[in-house]
Amino acid sequence: MVIAFSGPRPHKIVEEHDDEDTIIDFYDETRPYPSKIKEWLSSFLADLLPKCPPDSKLKIITGGALGVDTWAAEAAQELTQVDHLLAVPFRVFHKRWPVKDQVRYLKIKSKATDYHEVGTGWSRYIYDERNKYMIDNCDLLVAVYSNTGGGTESAITYAARIDKPTLSWCYKTDTLVVPEEFKYLFKDG
């Protein structure tokens, strides 16, 4: 089974109490929503692993971005039975990040079992192309979202257009929508 992940970057994850006068460190992963998302991703993968068919190894695809992509990659890499394809938009897409995030990305890249560059450099649509590559190569898209638009919404729309099953989890409301053909993975026992 191959699962691709899509979700927001840290600066898109806004807390309910944040307003225009609030000073926010978007890279503080101890904020309530980032903490909740990281915990959900780790639990999701750990709970899913024993439910996968015995003849099928679990493989995840992440896009290399900060936020959900990073957290899903790290959660998967903690589980030795999970393969990880790191599908990035282009080779140096991470070079404008803070140094600590570049180091974190390179650690994830070094542990990935497979690596794919979608393009050779930046273009207006390269991140959408990266998302399409991930969706085209997965059995299930897992979308972590909050109804704020952006790349995750585009990924969900593309997946629907090509009839790719999408499991969506809204981290603000804890709403989980599971495609019918994958509901067996979420039954107790």
C-alpha positions in Angstrom: 0.0 0.0 0.0 1.3 3.4 -1.0 0.1 6.5 0.9 0.9 10.1 -0.1 0.5 12.9 2.4 -0.5 16.5 1.9 -1.0 19.2 4.4 -0.2 22.8 5.4 3.1 24.4 6.0 3.7 25.9 9.5 2.7 29.5 8.6 -0.7 28.3 7.4 -1.5 26.6 10.7 -3.2 29.4 12.7 -4.6 28.9 16.1 -8.2 29.9 16.9 -7.1 32.5 19.4 -4.5 34.2 17.0 -5.5 37.7 15.8 -3.7 40.5 14.1 -2.0 41.7 17.3 -0.7 38.2 18.2 3.0 37.6 17.7 3.4 34.1 16.4 6.5 32.0 15.9 5.1 29.8 13.1 8.1 27.4 13.5 7.2 26.7 17.1 6.1 23.1 16.8 4.9 23.1 20.5 1.9 25.3 19.5 -1.3 23.3 20.0 -2.2 22.6 16.4 1.3 21.6 15.2 1.6 19.3 18.3 -1.8 17.8 17.6 -1.0 17.2 13.9 2.4 15.6 14.7 0.8 13.3 17.3 -2.0 12.3 14.8 0.5 11.5 12.0 2.6 9.3 14.3 -0.5 7.5 15.7 -2.1 7.1 12.2 1.0 5.4 10.8 1.7 3.3 13.9 -2.0 2.1 14.0 -2.1 1.5 10.3 1.0 -0.6 10.0 -0.4 -3.8 11.7 -3.6 -3.5 9.6 -1.9 -3.5 6.2 -2.2 -6.7 4.2 0.7 -9.1 5.1 1.9 -9.3 1.5 2.0 -5.5 1.1 4.8 -3.3 2.5 3.6 0.2 3.6 5.2 3.0 1.6 4.6 6.7 2.1 5.3 9.6 -0.2 6.0 13.1 1.1 6.8 16.2 -0.7 9.6 17.6 1.4 7.9 20.8 2.5 8.0 22.1 6.0 5.0 21.2 8.2 2.9 18.1 7.5 5.4 16.7 4.9 8.3 16.9 7.3 6.2 15.5 10.3 4.8 12.6 8.2 8.3 11.8 6.9 9.8 11.8 10.4 6.9 9.7 11.8 7.4 7.1 9.0 11.2 7.0 9.4 10.7 6.1 13.0 9.0 2.9 11.8 11.5 0.5 10.3 8.8 -1.4 8.3 7.8 1.7 6.3 9.5 2.7 3.0 9.6 6.4 2.3 9.7 8.1 -1.1 10.7 11.7 -0.8 9.3 13.5 -3.9 10.6 17.0 -4.1 9.7 19.8 -6.6 13.3 20.4 -7.6 16.8 19.8 -6.2 17.4 23.1 -4.3 13.9 24.0 -3.3 14.8 24.1 0.4 17.8 26.5 0.1 15.9 29.6 1.3 14.8 27.9 4.6 16.3 28.7 8.0 19.5 26.6 8.4 18.0 24.3 11.1 15.2 23.4 8.7 17.7 22.7 5.9 19.6 20.4 8.2 16.3 18.7 9.2 15.4 18.2 5.5 18.8 16.8 4.6 18.5 14.3 7.5 15.1 13.2 6.1 16.5 13.0 2.6 19.4 10.8 3.8 17.0 8.3 5.5 14.5 8.2 2.6 14.4 4.8 0.9 13.7 6.5 -2.5 14.1 10.0 -3.9 12.5 11.8 -6.9 12.9 15.3 -8.3 9.8 16.4 -10.2 11.5 19.3 -12.1 14.9 20.9 -12.7 14.1 24.3 -11.1 11.5 26.6 -9.8 8.4 27.4 -11.9 5.0 28.8 -11.1 3.4 25.3 -11.1 6.2 23.1 -9.9 4.6 22.5 -6.5 1.3 21.4 -8.1 3.3 19.1 -10.4 5.0 17.6 -7.3 1.6 17.0 -5.8 0.3 15.4 -9.0 3.3 13.1 -9.1 2.7 12.0 -5.5 -1.0 11.4 -6.1 -0.4 9.6 -9.4 1.9 7.2 -7.6 -0.1 6.4 -4.5 -3.1 4.2 -3.6 -4.5 6.7 -1.0 -4.0 10.4 -0.4 -4.0 11.5 3.2 -4.9 15.1 3.4 -4.5 17.1 6.6 -6.4 20.3 6.3 -8.4 23.1 7.8 -10.5 24.4 4.9 -8.1 27.3 4.2 -7.3 26.6 0.5 -3.8 26.3 -0.9 -1.8 23.3 -2.1 -3.7 20.7 0.0 -7.0 21.8 -1.4 -5.6 21.6 -4.9 -4.3 18.1 -4.1 -7.7 17.0 -2.9 -9.3 18.5 -6.1 -6.8 16.7 -8.3 -7.3 13.4 -6.5 -11.0 13.7 -6.9 -10.7 14.4 -10.6 -8.6 11.2 -11.2 -10.8 9.1 -8.8 -7.9 8.7 -6.3 -9.3 7.8 -2.8 -8.6 10.5 -0.3 -8.7 10.2 3.5 -9.1 13.7 4.9 -8.6 14.8 8.5 -9.5 18.3 9.6 -7.2 19.1 12.6 -9.4 21.9 13.8 -12.6 19.8 14.2 -11.1 16.3 14.4 -13.3 15.3 11.4 -12.0 12.2 9.7 -13.4 11.2 6.3 -12.4 7.7 5.2 -13.0 6.4 1.6 -15.3 3.4 1.6 -12.6 1.0 0.2 -10.3 1.9 3.1 -12.8 1.7 6.0 -11.6 -1.8 6.9 -8.4 -0.2 8.2 -10.3 1.7 10.8 -12.4 -1.0 12.3 -11.5 -2.1 15.8 -9.9 -5.6 16.2 
